[in-house]
């Protein structure tokens, strides 16, 4: 069995923006710090978590 372990939150390594996953909108919402709006965010989650194709 493959256990899906999608990240529930993430933080930008550059500006400190923190977001959490919102199931109701299927998207990321700001959890704490909004960070820098013009930052090219680099999240502290890597690409190993599976994404489900439509
Ligand atoms: Zn950022």
mmCIF file of the protein (N, C-alpha, C, O) and its ligand, coordinates in Angstrom:
data_MODEL
# 
_entry.id   MODEL 
# 
loop_
_entity.id 
_entity.type 
_entity.pdbx_number_of_molecules 
1 polymer     1 
2 non-polymer 1 
# 
_entity_poly.entity_id                      1 
_entity_poly.type                           'polypeptide(L)' 
_entity_poly.nstd_linkage                   no 
_entity_poly.nstd_monomer                   no 
_entity_poly.pdbx_seq_one_letter_code       
;(UNK)(UNK)(UNK)(UNK)(UNK)(UNK)(UNK)(UNK)(UNK)(UNK)(UNK)(UNK)(UNK)(UNK)(UNK)(UNK)
(UNK)(UNK)(UNK)(UNK)(UNK)(UNK)(UNK)(UNK)(UNK)(UNK)(UNK)(UNK)(UNK)(UNK)(UNK)(UNK)
(UNK)(UNK)(UNK)(UNK)(UNK)(UNK)(UNK)(UNK)(UNK)(UNK)(UNK)(UNK)(UNK)(UNK)(UNK)(UNK)
(UNK)(UNK)(UNK)(UNK)(UNK)(UNK)
;
_entity_poly.pdbx_seq_one_letter_code_can   XXXXXXXXXXXXXXXXXXXXXXXXXXXXXXXXXXXXXXXXXXXXXXXXXXXXXX 
_entity_poly.pdbx_strand_id                 A 
# 
loop_
_entity_poly_seq.entity_id 
_entity_poly_seq.num 
_entity_poly_seq.mon_id 
_entity_poly_seq.hetero 
1 1  UNK n 
1 2  UNK n 
1 3  UNK n 
1 4  UNK n 
1 5  UNK n 
1 6  UNK n 
1 7  UNK n 
1 8  UNK n 
1 9  UNK n 
1 10 UNK n 
1 11 UNK n 
1 12 UNK n 
1 13 UNK n 
1 14 UNK n 
1 15 UNK n 
1 16 UNK n 
1 17 UNK n 
1 18 UNK n 
1 19 UNK n 
1 20 UNK n 
1 21 UNK n 
1 22 UNK n 
1 23 UNK n 
1 24 UNK n 
1 25 UNK n 
1 26 UNK n 
1 27 UNK n 
1 28 UNK n 
1 29 UNK n 
1 30 UNK n 
1 31 UNK n 
1 32 UNK n 
1 33 UNK n 
1 34 UNK n 
1 35 UNK n 
1 36 UNK n 
1 37 UNK n 
1 38 UNK n 
1 39 UNK n 
1 40 UNK n 
1 41 UNK n 
1 42 UNK n 
1 43 UNK n 
1 44 UNK n 
1 45 UNK n 
1 46 UNK n 
1 47 UNK n 
1 48 UNK n 
1 49 UNK n 
1 50 UNK n 
1 51 UNK n 
1 52 UNK n 
1 53 UNK n 
1 54 UNK n 
# 
loop_
_struct_asym.id 
_struct_asym.entity_id 
A 1 
B 2 
# 
loop_
_chem_comp.id 
_chem_comp.type 
_chem_comp.mon_nstd_flag 
UNK 'L-peptide linking' . 
ZN  non-polymer         . 
# 
_pdbx_entity_nonpoly.entity_id   2 
_pdbx_entity_nonpoly.name        ? 
_pdbx_entity_nonpoly.comp_id     ZN 
# 
_pdbx_nonpoly_scheme.asym_id         B 
_pdbx_nonpoly_scheme.entity_id       2 
_pdbx_nonpoly_scheme.mon_id          ZN 
_pdbx_nonpoly_scheme.ndb_seq_num     1 
_pdbx_nonpoly_scheme.pdb_seq_num     101 
_pdbx_nonpoly_scheme.auth_seq_num    101 
_pdbx_nonpoly_scheme.pdb_mon_id      ZN 
_pdbx_nonpoly_scheme.auth_mon_id     ZN 
_pdbx_nonpoly_scheme.pdb_strand_id   A 
_pdbx_nonpoly_scheme.pdb_ins_code    . 
# 
loop_
_atom_site.group_PDB 
_atom_site.id 
_atom_site.type_symbol 
_atom_site.label_atom_id 
_atom_site.label_alt_id 
_atom_site.label_comp_id 
_atom_site.label_asym_id 
_atom_site.label_entity_id 
_atom_site.label_seq_id 
_atom_site.pdbx_PDB_ins_code 
_atom_site.Cartn_x 
_atom_site.Cartn_y 
_atom_site.Cartn_z 
_atom_site.occupancy 
_atom_site.B_iso_or_equiv 
_atom_site.pdbx_formal_charge 
_atom_site.auth_seq_id 
_atom_site.auth_comp_id 
_atom_site.auth_asym_id 
_atom_site.auth_atom_id 
_atom_site.pdbx_PDB_model_num 
ATOM   1   N  N  . UNK A 1 1  ? 0.834   -1.201 0.000   1.00 0.00 ? 1   UNK A N  1 
ATOM   2   C  CA . UNK A 1 1  ? 0.000   0.000  0.000   1.00 0.00 ? 1   UNK A CA 1 
ATOM   3   C  C  . UNK A 1 1  ? 0.872   1.255  0.000   1.00 0.00 ? 1   UNK A C  1 
ATOM   4   O  O  . UNK A 1 1  ? 1.856   1.353  0.732   1.00 0.00 ? 1   UNK A O  1 
ATOM   5   N  N  . UNK A 1 2  ? 0.490   2.181  -0.819  1.00 0.00 ? 2   UNK A N  1 
ATOM   6   C  CA . UNK A 1 2  ? 1.159   3.476  -0.819  1.00 0.00 ? 2   UNK A CA 1 
ATOM   7   C  C  . UNK A 1 2  ? 0.328   4.443  0.007   1.00 0.00 ? 2   UNK A C  1 
ATOM   8   O  O  . UNK A 1 2  ? -0.846  4.688  -0.271  1.00 0.00 ? 2   UNK A O  1 
ATOM   9   N  N  . UNK A 1 3  ? 0.962   4.973  1.010   1.00 0.00 ? 3   UNK A N  1 
ATOM   10  C  CA . UNK A 1 3  ? 0.232   5.918  1.856   1.00 0.00 ? 3   UNK A CA 1 
ATOM   11  C  C  . UNK A 1 3  ? 0.427   7.334  1.335   1.00 0.00 ? 3   UNK A C  1 
ATOM   12  O  O  . UNK A 1 3  ? 1.550   7.833  1.258   1.00 0.00 ? 3   UNK A O  1 
ATOM   13  N  N  . UNK A 1 4  ? -0.654  7.956  0.989   1.00 0.00 ? 4   UNK A N  1 
ATOM   14  C  CA . UNK A 1 4  ? -0.567  9.337  0.521   1.00 0.00 ? 4   UNK A CA 1 
ATOM   15  C  C  . UNK A 1 4  ? -0.322  10.249 1.716   1.00 0.00 ? 4   UNK A C  1 
ATOM   16  O  O  . UNK A 1 4  ? -1.020  10.186 2.728   1.00 0.00 ? 4   UNK A O  1 
ATOM   17  N  N  . UNK A 1 5  ? 0.662   11.074 1.572   1.00 0.00 ? 5   UNK A N  1 
ATOM   18  C  CA . UNK A 1 5  ? 1.027   11.941 2.683   1.00 0.00 ? 5   UNK A CA 1 
ATOM   19  C  C  . UNK A 1 5  ? 1.254   13.345 2.171   1.00 0.00 ? 5   UNK A C  1 
ATOM   20  O  O  . UNK A 1 5  ? 2.351   13.896 2.266   1.00 0.00 ? 5   UNK A O  1 
ATOM   21  N  N  . UNK A 1 6  ? 0.207   13.903 1.633   1.00 0.00 ? 6   UNK A N  1 
ATOM   22  C  CA . UNK A 1 6  ? 0.309   15.258 1.103   1.00 0.00 ? 6   UNK A CA 1 
ATOM   23  C  C  . UNK A 1 6  ? 0.533   16.235 2.241   1.00 0.00 ? 6   UNK A C  1 
ATOM   24  O  O  . UNK A 1 6  ? -0.058  16.096 3.312   1.00 0.00 ? 6   UNK A O  1 
ATOM   25  N  N  . UNK A 1 7  ? 1.387   17.224 2.012   1.00 0.00 ? 7   UNK A N  1 
ATOM   26  C  CA . UNK A 1 7  ? 1.650   18.210 3.051   1.00 0.00 ? 7   UNK A CA 1 
ATOM   27  C  C  . UNK A 1 7  ? 0.405   19.026 3.372   1.00 0.00 ? 7   UNK A C  1 
ATOM   28  O  O  . UNK A 1 7  ? -0.380  19.358 2.483   1.00 0.00 ? 7   UNK A O  1 
ATOM   29  N  N  . UNK A 1 8  ? 0.238   19.336 4.624   1.00 0.00 ? 8   UNK A N  1 
ATOM   30  C  CA . UNK A 1 8  ? -0.917  20.135 5.058   1.00 0.00 ? 8   UNK A CA 1 
ATOM   31  C  C  . UNK A 1 8  ? -0.539  21.600 5.237   1.00 0.00 ? 8   UNK A C  1 
ATOM   32  O  O  . UNK A 1 8  ? -1.406  22.469 5.330   1.00 0.00 ? 8   UNK A O  1 
ATOM   33  N  N  . UNK A 1 9  ? 0.714   21.852 5.283   1.00 0.00 ? 9   UNK A N  1 
ATOM   34  C  CA . UNK A 1 9  ? 1.153   23.235 5.413   1.00 0.00 ? 9   UNK A CA 1 
ATOM   35  C  C  . UNK A 1 9  ? 2.531   23.383 4.787   1.00 0.00 ? 9   UNK A C  1 
ATOM   36  O  O  . UNK A 1 9  ? 3.243   22.404 4.564   1.00 0.00 ? 9   UNK A O  1 
ATOM   37  N  N  . UNK A 1 10 ? 2.879   24.596 4.517   1.00 0.00 ? 10  UNK A N  1 
ATOM   38  C  CA . UNK A 1 10 ? 4.161   24.847 3.882   1.00 0.00 ? 10  UNK A CA 1 
ATOM   39  C  C  . UNK A 1 10 ? 4.615   26.247 4.241   1.00 0.00 ? 10  UNK A C  1 
ATOM   40  O  O  . UNK A 1 10 ? 3.813   27.109 4.598   1.00 0.00 ? 10  UNK A O  1 
ATOM   41  N  N  . UNK A 1 11 ? 5.893   26.449 4.140   1.00 0.00 ? 11  UNK A N  1 
ATOM   42  C  CA . UNK A 1 11 ? 6.460   27.748 4.469   1.00 0.00 ? 11  UNK A CA 1 
ATOM   43  C  C  . UNK A 1 11 ? 7.487   28.122 3.424   1.00 0.00 ? 11  UNK A C  1 
ATOM   44  O  O  . UNK A 1 11 ? 8.283   27.293 2.983   1.00 0.00 ? 11  UNK A O  1 
ATOM   45  N  N  . UNK A 1 12 ? 7.457   29.391 3.034   1.00 0.00 ? 12  UNK A N  1 
ATOM   46  C  CA . UNK A 1 12 ? 8.414   29.866 2.049   1.00 0.00 ? 12  UNK A CA 1 
ATOM   47  C  C  . UNK A 1 12 ? 9.786   30.034 2.689   1.00 0.00 ? 12  UNK A C  1 
ATOM   48  O  O  . UNK A 1 12 ? 9.927   30.618 3.763   1.00 0.00 ? 12  UNK A O  1 
ATOM   49  N  N  . UNK A 1 13 ? 10.790  29.505 2.001   1.00 0.00 ? 13  UNK A N  1 
ATOM   50  C  CA . UNK A 1 13 ? 12.153  29.597 2.514   1.00 0.00 ? 13  UNK A CA 1 
ATOM   51  C  C  . UNK A 1 13 ? 12.735  30.986 2.319   1.00 0.00 ? 13  UNK A C  1 
ATOM   52  O  O  . UNK A 1 13 ? 13.725  31.342 2.959   1.00 0.00 ? 13  UNK A O  1 
ATOM   53  N  N  . UNK A 1 14 ? 12.128  31.773 1.441   1.00 0.00 ? 14  UNK A N  1 
ATOM   54  C  CA . UNK A 1 14 ? 12.679  33.075 1.094   1.00 0.00 ? 14  UNK A CA 1 
ATOM   55  C  C  . UNK A 1 14 ? 12.110  34.194 1.964   1.00 0.00 ? 14  UNK A C  1 
ATOM   56  O  O  . UNK A 1 14 ? 12.856  34.988 2.537   1.00 0.00 ? 14  UNK A O  1 
ATOM   57  N  N  . UNK A 1 15 ? 10.754  34.249 2.057   1.00 0.00 ? 15  UNK A N  1 
ATOM   58  C  CA . UNK A 1 15 ? 10.150  35.397 2.731   1.00 0.00 ? 15  UNK A CA 1 
ATOM   59  C  C  . UNK A 1 15 ? 9.418   35.013 4.017   1.00 0.00 ? 15  UNK A C  1 
ATOM   60  O  O  . UNK A 1 15 ? 8.967   35.892 4.751   1.00 0.00 ? 15  UNK A O  1 
ATOM   61  N  N  . UNK A 1 16 ? 9.295   33.724 4.297   1.00 0.00 ? 16  UNK A N  1 
ATOM   62  C  CA . UNK A 1 16 ? 8.681   33.309 5.546   1.00 0.00 ? 16  UNK A CA 1 
ATOM   63  C  C  . UNK A 1 16 ? 7.180   33.148 5.486   1.00 0.00 ? 16  UNK A C  1 
ATOM   64  O  O  . UNK A 1 16 ? 6.543   32.897 6.509   1.00 0.00 ? 16  UNK A O  1 
ATOM   65  N  N  . UNK A 1 17 ? 6.597   33.289 4.295   1.00 0.00 ? 17  UNK A N  1 
ATOM   66  C  CA . UNK A 1 17 ? 5.153   33.112 4.142   1.00 0.00 ? 17  UNK A CA 1 
ATOM   67  C  C  . UNK A 1 17 ? 4.742   31.710 4.572   1.00 0.00 ? 17  UNK A C  1 
ATOM   68  O  O  . UNK A 1 17 ? 5.381   30.722 4.212   1.00 0.00 ? 17  UNK A O  1 
ATOM   69  N  N  . UNK A 1 18 ? 3.662   31.642 5.349   1.00 0.00 ? 18  UNK A N  1 
ATOM   70  C  CA . UNK A 1 18 ? 3.165   30.345 5.794   1.00 0.00 ? 18  UNK A CA 1 
ATOM   71  C  C  . UNK A 1 18 ? 1.756   30.126 5.261   1.00 0.00 ? 18  UNK A C  1 
ATOM   72  O  O  . UNK A 1 18 ? 0.887   30.990 5.372   1.00 0.00 ? 18  UNK A O  1 
ATOM   73  N  N  . UNK A 1 19 ? 1.559   28.967 4.691   1.00 0.00 ? 19  UNK A N  1 
ATOM   74  C  CA . UNK A 1 19 ? 0.249   28.630 4.153   1.00 0.00 ? 19  UNK A CA 1 
ATOM   75  C  C  . UNK A 1 19 ? -0.177  27.261 4.651   1.00 0.00 ? 19  UNK A C  1 
ATOM   76  O  O  . UNK A 1 19 ? 0.654   26.430 5.018   1.00 0.00 ? 19  UNK A O  1 
ATOM   77  N  N  . UNK A 1 20 ? -1.477  27.043 4.659   1.00 0.00 ? 20  UNK A N  1 
ATOM   78  C  CA . UNK A 1 20 ? -1.986  25.713 4.978   1.00 0.00 ? 20  UNK A CA 1 
ATOM   79  C  C  . UNK A 1 20 ? -3.019  25.304 3.940   1.00 0.00 ? 20  UNK A C  1 
ATOM   80  O  O  . UNK A 1 20 ? -3.659  26.146 3.309   1.00 0.00 ? 20  UNK A O  1 
ATOM   81  N  N  . UNK A 1 21 ? -3.166  24.005 3.777   1.00 0.00 ? 21  UNK A N  1 
ATOM   82  C  CA . UNK A 1 21 ? -4.072  23.474 2.775   1.00 0.00 ? 21  UNK A CA 1 
ATOM   83  C  C  . UNK A 1 21 ? -5.500  23.563 3.278   1.00 0.00 ? 21  UNK A C  1 
ATOM   84  O  O  . UNK A 1 21 ? -5.800  23.184 4.410   1.00 0.00 ? 21  UNK A O  1 
ATOM   85  N  N  . UNK A 1 22 ? -6.386  24.074 2.411   1.00 0.00 ? 22  UNK A N  1 
ATOM   86  C  CA . UNK A 1 22 ? -7.800  24.177 2.752   1.00 0.00 ? 22  UNK A CA 1 
ATOM   87  C  C  . UNK A 1 22 ? -8.593  23.250 1.841   1.00 0.00 ? 22  UNK A C  1 
ATOM   88  O  O  . UNK A 1 22 ? -8.714  23.493 0.640   1.00 0.00 ? 22  UNK A O  1 
ATOM   89  N  N  . UNK A 1 23 ? -9.125  22.196 2.422   1.00 0.00 ? 23  UNK A N  1 
ATOM   90  C  CA . UNK A 1 23 ? -9.864  21.222 1.622   1.00 0.00 ? 23  UNK A CA 1 
ATOM   91  C  C  . UNK A 1 23 ? -11.104 21.823 0.980   1.00 0.00 ? 23  UNK A C  1 
ATOM   92  O  O  . UNK A 1 23 ? -11.522 21.387 -0.092  1.00 0.00 ? 23  UNK A O  1 
ATOM   93  N  N  . UNK A 1 24 ? -11.689 22.815 1.623   1.00 0.00 ? 24  UNK A N  1 
ATOM   94  C  CA . UNK A 1 24 ? -12.945 23.374 1.119   1.00 0.00 ? 24  UNK A CA 1 
ATOM   95  C  C  . UNK A 1 24 ? -12.745 24.111 -0.201  1.00 0.00 ? 24  UNK A C  1 
ATOM   96  O  O  . UNK A 1 24 ? -13.662 24.209 -1.016  1.00 0.00 ? 24  UNK A O  1 
ATOM   97  N  N  . UNK A 1 25 ? -11.551 24.619 -0.396  1.00 0.00 ? 25  UNK A N  1 
ATOM   98  C  CA . UNK A 1 25 ? -11.270 25.329 -1.641  1.00 0.00 ? 25  UNK A CA 1 
ATOM   99  C  C  . UNK A 1 25 ? -10.234 24.605 -2.484  1.00 0.00 ? 25  UNK A C  1 
ATOM   100 O  O  . UNK A 1 25 ? -9.891  25.042 -3.583  1.00 0.00 ? 25  UNK A O  1 
ATOM   101 N  N  . UNK A 1 26 ? -9.736  23.485 -1.951  1.00 0.00 ? 26  UNK A N  1 
ATOM   102 C  CA . UNK A 1 26 ? -8.693  22.718 -2.632  1.00 0.00 ? 26  UNK A CA 1 
ATOM   103 C  C  . UNK A 1 26 ? -7.537  23.615 -3.033  1.00 0.00 ? 26  UNK A C  1 
ATOM   104 O  O  . UNK A 1 26 ? -7.038  23.561 -4.156  1.00 0.00 ? 26  UNK A O  1 
ATOM   105 N  N  . UNK A 1 27 ? -7.135  24.427 -2.095  1.00 0.00 ? 27  UNK A N  1 
ATOM   106 C  CA . UNK A 1 27 ? -6.031  25.326 -2.386  1.00 0.00 ? 27  UNK A CA 1 
ATOM   107 C  C  . UNK A 1 27 ? -5.351  25.765 -1.103  1.00 0.00 ? 27  UNK A C  1 
ATOM   108 O  O  . UNK A 1 27 ? -5.795  25.456 0.002   1.00 0.00 ? 27  UNK A O  1 
ATOM   109 N  N  . UNK A 1 28 ? -4.266  26.491 -1.284  1.00 0.00 ? 28  UNK A N  1 
ATOM   110 C  CA . UNK A 1 28 ? -3.501  26.978 -0.149  1.00 0.00 ? 28  UNK A CA 1 
ATOM   111 C  C  . UNK A 1 28 ? -4.065  28.303 0.337   1.00 0.00 ? 28  UNK A C  1 
ATOM   112 O  O  . UNK A 1 28 ? -4.423  29.169 -0.461  1.00 0.00 ? 28  UNK A O  1 
ATOM   113 N  N  . UNK A 1 29 ? -4.140  28.447 1.637   1.00 0.00 ? 29  UNK A N  1 
ATOM   114 C  CA . UNK A 1 29 ? -4.546  29.706 2.215   1.00 0.00 ? 29  UNK A CA 1 
ATOM   115 C  C  . UNK A 1 29 ? -3.455  30.171 3.175   1.00 0.00 ? 29  UNK A C  1 
ATOM   116 O  O  . UNK A 1 29 ? -2.709  29.359 3.722   1.00 0.00 ? 29  UNK A O  1 
ATOM   117 N  N  . UNK A 1 30 ? -3.374  31.454 3.370   1.00 0.00 ? 30  UNK A N  1 
ATOM   118 C  CA . UNK A 1 30 ? -2.354  31.995 4.252   1.00 0.00 ? 30  UNK A CA 1 
ATOM   119 C  C  . UNK A 1 30 ? -2.668  31.609 5.696   1.00 0.00 ? 30  UNK A C  1 
ATOM   120 O  O  . UNK A 1 30 ? -3.755  31.891 6.200   1.00 0.00 ? 30  UNK A O  1 
ATOM   121 N  N  . UNK A 1 31 ? -1.718  30.970 6.348   1.00 0.00 ? 31  UNK A N  1 
ATOM   122 C  CA . UNK A 1 31 ? -1.938  30.503 7.709   1.00 0.00 ? 31  UNK A CA 1 
ATOM   123 C  C  . UNK A 1 31 ? -1.470  31.532 8.731   1.00 0.00 ? 31  UNK A C  1 
ATOM   124 O  O  . UNK A 1 31 ? -2.096  31.721 9.774   1.00 0.00 ? 31  UNK A O  1 
ATOM   125 N  N  . UNK A 1 32 ? -0.383  32.178 8.422   1.00 0.00 ? 32  UNK A N  1 
ATOM   126 C  CA . UNK A 1 32 ? 0.195   33.095 9.397   1.00 0.00 ? 32  UNK A CA 1 
ATOM   127 C  C  . UNK A 1 32 ? 0.768   34.298 8.662   1.00 0.00 ? 32  UNK A C  1 
ATOM   128 O  O  . UNK A 1 32 ? 0.031   35.213 8.294   1.00 0.00 ? 32  UNK A O  1 
ATOM   129 N  N  . UNK A 1 33 ? 2.049   34.300 8.451   1.00 0.00 ? 33  UNK A N  1 
ATOM   130 C  CA . UNK A 1 33 ? 2.675   35.422 7.782   1.00 0.00 ? 33  UNK A CA 1 
ATOM   131 C  C  . UNK A 1 33 ? 2.312   35.438 6.303   1.00 0.00 ? 33  UNK A C  1 
ATOM   132 O  O  . UNK A 1 33 ? 2.365   34.409 5.629   1.00 0.00 ? 33  UNK A O  1 
ATOM   133 N  N  . UNK A 1 34 ? 1.946   36.599 5.811   1.00 0.00 ? 34  UNK A N  1 
ATOM   134 C  CA . UNK A 1 34 ? 1.615   36.722 4.394   1.00 0.00 ? 34  UNK A CA 1 
ATOM   135 C  C  . UNK A 1 34 ? 2.872   36.747 3.533   1.00 0.00 ? 34  UNK A C  1 
ATOM   136 O  O  . UNK A 1 34 ? 2.837   36.383 2.358   1.00 0.00 ? 34  UNK A O  1 
ATOM   137 N  N  . UNK A 1 35 ? 3.965   37.172 4.117   1.00 0.00 ? 35  UNK A N  1 
ATOM   138 C  CA . UNK A 1 35 ? 5.223   37.191 3.383   1.00 0.00 ? 35  UNK A CA 1 
ATOM   139 C  C  . UNK A 1 35 ? 5.280   38.309 2.358   1.00 0.00 ? 35  UNK A C  1 
ATOM   140 O  O  . UNK A 1 35 ? 4.514   39.272 2.403   1.00 0.00 ? 35  UNK A O  1 
ATOM   141 N  N  . UNK A 1 36 ? 6.199   38.150 1.450   1.00 0.00 ? 36  UNK A N  1 
ATOM   142 C  CA . UNK A 1 36 ? 6.444   39.157 0.436   1.00 0.00 ? 36  UNK A CA 1 
ATOM   143 C  C  . UNK A 1 36 ? 5.630   38.844 -0.816  1.00 0.00 ? 36  UNK A C  1 
ATOM   144 O  O  . UNK A 1 36 ? 5.830   37.794 -1.427  1.00 0.00 ? 36  UNK A O  1 
ATOM   145 N  N  . UNK A 1 37 ? 4.701   39.744 -1.218  1.00 0.00 ? 37  UNK A N  1 
ATOM   146 C  CA . UNK A 1 37 ? 3.818   39.436 -2.350  1.00 0.00 ? 37  UNK A CA 1 
ATOM   147 C  C  . UNK A 1 37 ? 4.556   39.228 -3.660  1.00 0.00 ? 37  UNK A C  1 
ATOM   148 O  O  . UNK A 1 37 ? 4.061   38.527 -4.543  1.00 0.00 ? 37  UNK A O  1 
ATOM   149 N  N  . UNK A 1 38 ? 5.730   39.825 -3.800  1.00 0.00 ? 38  UNK A N  1 
ATOM   150 C  CA . UNK A 1 38 ? 6.462   39.690 -5.049  1.00 0.00 ? 38  UNK A CA 1 
ATOM   151 C  C  . UNK A 1 38 ? 7.544   38.626 -4.978  1.00 0.00 ? 38  UNK A C  1 
ATOM   152 O  O  . UNK A 1 38 ? 8.346   38.463 -5.898  1.00 0.00 ? 38  UNK A O  1 
ATOM   153 N  N  . UNK A 1 39 ? 7.547   37.908 -3.865  1.00 0.00 ? 39  UNK A N  1 
ATOM   154 C  CA . UNK A 1 39 ? 8.525   36.838 -3.718  1.00 0.00 ? 39  UNK A CA 1 
ATOM   155 C  C  . UNK A 1 39 ? 8.190   35.690 -4.654  1.00 0.00 ? 39  UNK A C  1 
ATOM   156 O  O  . UNK A 1 39 ? 7.024   35.338 -4.834  1.00 0.00 ? 39  UNK A O  1 
ATOM   157 N  N  . UNK A 1 40 ? 9.233   35.109 -5.252  1.00 0.00 ? 40  UNK A N  1 
ATOM   158 C  CA . UNK A 1 40 ? 9.040   33.852 -5.976  1.00 0.00 ? 40  UNK A CA 1 
ATOM   159 C  C  . UNK A 1 40 ? 9.177   32.758 -4.932  1.00 0.00 ? 40  UNK A C  1 
ATOM   160 O  O  . UNK A 1 40 ? 10.271  32.261 -4.663  1.00 0.00 ? 40  UNK A O  1 
ATOM   161 N  N  . UNK A 1 41 ? 8.039   32.394 -4.348  1.00 0.00 ? 41  UNK A N  1 
ATOM   162 C  CA . UNK A 1 41 ? 8.080   31.545 -3.163  1.00 0.00 ? 41  UNK A CA 1 
ATOM   163 C  C  . UNK A 1 41 ? 8.775   30.217 -3.437  1.00 0.00 ? 41  UNK A C  1 
ATOM   164 O  O  . UNK A 1 41 ? 8.568   29.564 -4.459  1.00 0.00 ? 41  UNK A O  1 
ATOM   165 N  N  . UNK A 1 42 ? 9.586   29.865 -2.494  1.00 0.00 ? 42  UNK A N  1 
ATOM   166 C  CA . UNK A 1 42 ? 10.266  28.569 -2.549  1.00 0.00 ? 42  UNK A CA 1 
ATOM   167 C  C  . UNK A 1 42 ? 9.840   27.805 -1.308  1.00 0.00 ? 42  UNK A C  1 
ATOM   168 O  O  . UNK A 1 42 ? 10.313  28.085 -0.206  1.00 0.00 ? 42  UNK A O  1 
ATOM   169 N  N  . UNK A 1 43 ? 8.950   26.842 -1.485  1.00 0.00 ? 43  UNK A N  1 
ATOM   170 C  CA . UNK A 1 43 ? 8.327   26.181 -0.345  1.00 0.00 ? 43  UNK A CA 1 
ATOM   171 C  C  . UNK A 1 43 ? 9.223   25.109 0.234   1.00 0.00 ? 43  UNK A C  1 
ATOM   172 O  O  . UNK A 1 43 ? 10.045  24.503 -0.455  1.00 0.00 ? 43  UNK A O  1 
ATOM   173 N  N  . UNK A 1 44 ? 9.035   24.896 1.527   1.00 0.00 ? 44  UNK A N  1 
ATOM   174 C  CA . UNK A 1 44 ? 9.875   23.927 2.230   1.00 0.00 ? 44  UNK A CA 1 
ATOM   175 C  C  . UNK A 1 44 ? 9.375   22.489 2.067   1.00 0.00 ? 44  UNK A C  1 
ATOM   176 O  O  . UNK A 1 44 ? 9.804   21.585 2.785   1.00 0.00 ? 44  UNK A O  1 
ATOM   177 N  N  . UNK A 1 45 ? 8.469   22.295 1.120   1.00 0.00 ? 45  UNK A N  1 
ATOM   178 C  CA . UNK A 1 45 ? 8.067   20.932 0.778   1.00 0.00 ? 45  UNK A CA 1 
ATOM   179 C  C  . UNK A 1 45 ? 8.687   20.580 -0.563  1.00 0.00 ? 45  UNK A C  1 
ATOM   180 O  O  . UNK A 1 45 ? 8.732   21.406 -1.475  1.00 0.00 ? 45  UNK A O  1 
ATOM   181 N  N  . UNK A 1 46 ? 9.155   19.373 -0.674  1.00 0.00 ? 46  UNK A N  1 
ATOM   182 C  CA . UNK A 1 46 ? 9.762   18.978 -1.936  1.00 0.00 ? 46  UNK A CA 1 
ATOM   183 C  C  . UNK A 1 46 ? 8.719   18.314 -2.825  1.00 0.00 ? 46  UNK A C  1 
ATOM   184 O  O  . UNK A 1 46 ? 7.544   18.241 -2.469  1.00 0.00 ? 46  UNK A O  1 
ATOM   185 N  N  . UNK A 1 47 ? 9.147   17.844 -3.956  1.00 0.00 ? 47  UNK A N  1 
ATOM   186 C  CA . UNK A 1 47 ? 8.198   17.337 -4.938  1.00 0.00 ? 47  UNK A CA 1 
ATOM   187 C  C  . UNK A 1 47 ? 7.894   15.860 -4.799  1.00 0.00 ? 47  UNK A C  1 
ATOM   188 O  O  . UNK A 1 47 ? 7.463   15.228 -5.763  1.00 0.00 ? 47  UNK A O  1 
ATOM   189 N  N  . UNK A 1 48 ? 8.106   15.302 -3.636  1.00 0.00 ? 48  UNK A N  1 
ATOM   190 C  CA . UNK A 1 48 ? 7.948   13.855 -3.492  1.00 0.00 ? 48  UNK A CA 1 
ATOM   191 C  C  . UNK A 1 48 ? 6.507   13.446 -3.212  1.00 0.00 ? 48  UNK A C  1 
ATOM   192 O  O  . UNK A 1 48 ? 6.135   12.289 -3.407  1.00 0.00 ? 48  UNK A O  1 
ATOM   193 N  N  . UNK A 1 49 ? 5.701   14.395 -2.756  1.00 0.00 ? 49  UNK A N  1 
ATOM   194 C  CA . UNK A 1 49 ? 4.327   14.010 -2.458  1.00 0.00 ? 49  UNK A CA 1 
ATOM   195 C  C  . UNK A 1 49 ? 3.542   13.817 -3.751  1.00 0.00 ? 49  UNK A C  1 
ATOM   196 O  O  . UNK A 1 49 ? 3.723   14.581 -4.699  1.00 0.00 ? 49  UNK A O  1 
ATOM   197 N  N  . UNK A 1 50 ? 2.696   12.836 -3.804  1.00 0.00 ? 50  UNK A N  1 
ATOM   198 C  CA . UNK A 1 50 ? 1.975   12.524 -5.034  1.00 0.00 ? 50  UNK A CA 1 
ATOM   199 C  C  . UNK A 1 50 ? 0.896   13.543 -5.328  1.00 0.00 ? 50  UNK A C  1 
ATOM   200 O  O  . UNK A 1 50 ? 0.247   14.065 -4.422  1.00 0.00 ? 50  UNK A O  1 
ATOM   201 N  N  . UNK A 1 51 ? 0.720   13.811 -6.581  1.00 0.00 ? 51  UNK A N  1 
ATOM   202 C  CA . UNK A 1 51 ? -0.407  14.639 -6.994  1.00 0.00 ? 51  UNK A CA 1 
ATOM   203 C  C  . UNK A 1 51 ? -1.354  13.765 -7.786  1.00 0.00 ? 51  UNK A C  1 
ATOM   204 O  O  . UNK A 1 51 ? -0.929  12.889 -8.540  1.00 0.00 ? 51  UNK A O  1 
ATOM   205 N  N  . UNK A 1 52 ? -2.608  14.001 -7.615  1.00 0.00 ? 52  UNK A N  1 
ATOM   206 C  CA . UNK A 1 52 ? -3.618  13.174 -8.268  1.00 0.00 ? 52  UNK A CA 1 
ATOM   207 C  C  . UNK A 1 52 ? -4.048  13.845 -9.570  1.00 0.00 ? 52  UNK A C  1 
ATOM   208 O  O  . UNK A 1 52 ? -4.537  14.975 -9.569  1.00 0.00 ? 52  UNK A O  1 
ATOM   209 N  N  . UNK A 1 53 ? -3.862  13.146 -10.658 1.00 0.00 ? 53  UNK A N  1 
ATOM   210 C  CA . UNK A 1 53 ? -4.248  13.693 -11.955 1.00 0.00 ? 53  UNK A CA 1 
ATOM   211 C  C  . UNK A 1 53 ? -5.764  13.734 -12.064 1.00 0.00 ? 53  UNK A C  1 
ATOM   212 O  O  . UNK A 1 53 ? -6.478  12.917 -11.482 1.00 0.00 ? 53  UNK A O  1 
ATOM   213 N  N  . UNK A 1 54 ? -6.221  14.699 -12.819 1.00 0.00 ? 54  UNK A N  1 
ATOM   214 C  CA . UNK A 1 54 ? -7.667  14.815 -13.001 1.00 0.00 ? 54  UNK A CA 1 
ATOM   215 C  C  . UNK A 1 54 ? -8.194  13.693 -13.875 1.00 0.00 ? 54  UNK A C  1 
ATOM   216 O  O  . UNK A 1 54 ? -9.394  13.627 -14.139 1.00 0.00 ? 54  UNK A O  1 
HETATM 217 ZN ZN . ZN  B 2 .  ? 8.144   33.745 -0.461  1.00 0.00 ? 101 ZN  A ZN 1 
# 
